[in-house]
Amino acid sequence: MKSKDNFLVGRAKSLVFTLKGAWYLLTTEDAAKAQFFLCSVFIVIGFYFGINRYEWMFQLAAIGAILAVEALNTAVEKLCDFIHPDYHPKIGFIKDISAGASAFMVLVSIVCASIIYYPYLFHG
């Protein structure tokens, strides 16, 4: 029974670290705050228009992807700043690519939102 207890304690600790990381992201990073706010707005809009379960699936997947990619982008930027605090072209290149991943995800999410909400806005 000891190993099962250790497993559960380990999972509980892991959950605490996970929630702490999400809290740090949403309380310290302006881009994450803005994206979280916009994602929340789209959740409200989804309830307003009564989108169907499949539309919810795609919308929530896009929201999760946006926030996850933003978290990874932030982690890459923080790691780069820790490794090389002064400006360096290669570090700048790495950080720009990481930010580009966030931009791609936002663009794809805008397309998804357009596909979901177009019928509600223009044919509803």
Secondary structure, 3 states (H helix, E strand, C coil): CHHHHHHHHHHHHHHHHHHHHHHHHHHHCHHHHHHHHHHHHHHHHHHHHCCCHHHHHHHHHHHHHHHHHHHHHHHHHHHHHHHCCCCCHHHHHHHHHHHHHHHHHHHHHHHHHHHHHHHHHHCC
